[in-house]
Amino acid sequence: MKTREQKTRLMLSLAIAVAFSAAGLLATNTQVPVGDDRTIVSDIRAKLRPSLGHIHVECHDGVVRLSGTVNTPDEESTAEQIASGEPGVRNVVSELTIKHKKAQHAASHETTKTTNTQ
């Protein structure tokens, strides 16, 4: 039979282990996954090349900004989808310019689009 001191040590050790495990679970469950901005940029750039136009990618705190030129609205949409689908991206701001627009009056319709991925 174990001594009272051994039982007390065992119970204290178990209590400490449970406390640390619970603290670890709480910390894990309350954290929002945020990607590393540099990793997000490099991953998006790798997926955009070389099929799409000249696109510059920036990221700050999970907010991606796309700028540059694409050839068609479909390419613009594809670039935005690639960026918004990247893990860790919270928002995409598109400042892409479409090089070849079907209608001349569409050239005056250049706006900044924001896509919320949450």
C-alpha positions as CSV (number, residue, x, y, z in Angstrom):
1,M,0.0,0.0,0.0
2,K,1.2,3.5,-0.9
3,T,2.0,6.0,1.7
4,R,-0.1,9.1,2.2
5,E,2.8,11.2,0.8
6,Q,3.0,9.1,-2.4
7,K,-0.8,9.4,-2.9
8,T,-0.7,13.1,-2.4
9,R,2.1,13.5,-4.9
10,L,0.3,11.3,-7.4
11,M,-3.0,13.3,-7.0
12,L,-1.1,16.6,-7.3
13,S,0.7,15.4,-10.5
14,L,-2.6,14.3,-12.0
15,A,-4.2,17.6,-11.1
16,I,-1.3,19.6,-12.7
17,A,-1.5,17.4,-15.9
18,V,-5.2,17.9,-16.2
19,A,-4.9,21.7,-15.7
20,F,-2.2,22.0,-18.4
21,S,-4.2,19.8,-20.8
22,A,-7.3,21.9,-20.3
23,A,-5.4,25.1,-20.7
24,G,-3.9,23.8,-24.0
25,L,-7.3,22.8,-25.3
26,L,-8.8,26.1,-24.5
27,A,-5.9,28.0,-26.2
28,T,-6.2,25.8,-29.2
29,N,-9.9,26.1,-29.6
30,T,-10.0,29.9,-29.2
31,Q,-7.3,30.7,-31.7
32,V,-8.3,31.8,-35.1
33,P,-6.1,30.3,-37.7
34,V,-4.1,33.0,-39.4
35,G,-1.6,32.3,-42.1
36,D,1.9,33.8,-42.3
37,D,1.6,36.8,-44.8
38,R,4.8,35.8,-46.6
39,T,3.6,32.3,-47.0
40,I,0.2,33.4,-48.3
41,V,1.8,35.7,-50.8
42,S,4.3,33.1,-52.1
43,D,1.6,30.4,-52.3
44,I,-0.8,32.7,-54.2
45,R,1.9,33.8,-56.6
46,A,2.8,30.2,-57.4
47,K,-0.8,29.4,-58.2
48,L,-1.2,32.5,-60.4
49,R,1.8,32.0,-62.5
50,P,2.2,31.8,-65.5
51,S,-1.4,31.4,-66.7
52,L,-2.7,34.8,-65.7
53,G,-1.6,38.3,-66.5
54,H,0.9,40.4,-64.6
55,I,-0.5,40.4,-61.0
56,H,1.1,41.9,-58.0
57,V,0.2,40.2,-54.6
58,E,0.5,41.8,-51.2
59,C,-0.8,40.6,-47.8
60,H,-1.1,42.2,-44.4
61,D,-2.7,40.4,-41.5
62,G,-4.5,38.0,-43.8
63,V,-5.8,40.7,-46.1
64,V,-4.6,40.1,-49.7
65,R,-4.4,43.0,-52.3
66,L,-4.2,42.1,-55.9
67,S,-3.1,44.7,-58.4
68,G,-1.9,44.7,-62.0
69,T,-3.3,43.7,-65.3
70,V,-5.2,40.7,-66.6
71,N,-6.5,40.0,-70.1
72,T,-10.1,39.1,-69.4
73,P,-12.8,39.4,-66.7
74,D,-12.5,35.6,-66.3
75,E,-8.9,35.9,-65.5
76,E,-9.7,38.6,-62.9
77,S,-12.3,36.3,-61.4
78,T,-9.9,33.3,-61.3
79,A,-7.2,35.4,-59.6
80,E,-9.7,36.5,-57.0
81,Q,-10.9,33.0,-56.4
82,I,-7.3,31.6,-56.0
83,A,-6.5,34.4,-53.5
84,S,-9.7,33.9,-51.5
85,G,-9.2,30.2,-51.4
86,E,-5.8,30.3,-49.8
87,P,-5.7,29.2,-46.2
88,G,-5.3,32.1,-43.8
89,V,-6.8,34.7,-46.1
90,R,-9.4,36.7,-44.4
91,N,-10.2,39.2,-47.2
92,V,-9.2,39.9,-50.8
93,V,-9.1,43.5,-52.2
94,S,-8.9,43.4,-56.0
95,E,-7.5,46.4,-57.9
96,L,-6.9,44.4,-61.1
97,T,-7.2,46.1,-64.4
98,I,-8.6,44.2,-67.4
99,K,-6.5,44.8,-70.5
100,H,-8.9,43.8,-73.2
101,K,-12.5,44.9,-72.5
102,K,-15.2,44.1,-75.0
103,A,-16.8,47.5,-74.7
104,Q,-14.8,50.8,-74.8
105,H,-17.1,52.4,-72.2
106,A,-16.2,49.6,-69.8
107,A,-12.8,51.2,-69.4
108,S,-14.3,53.9,-67.3
109,H,-15.8,51.3,-65.0
110,E,-12.7,50.5,-63.1
111,T,-13.5,50.0,-59.4
112,T,-11.9,48.4,-56.4
113,K,-13.6,45.1,-55.4
114,T,-13.5,43.6,-51.9
115,T,-14.2,40.0,-51.3
116,N,-14.8,38.8,-47.7
117,T,-13.7,35.2,-47.2
118,Q,-15.1,34.7,-43.7
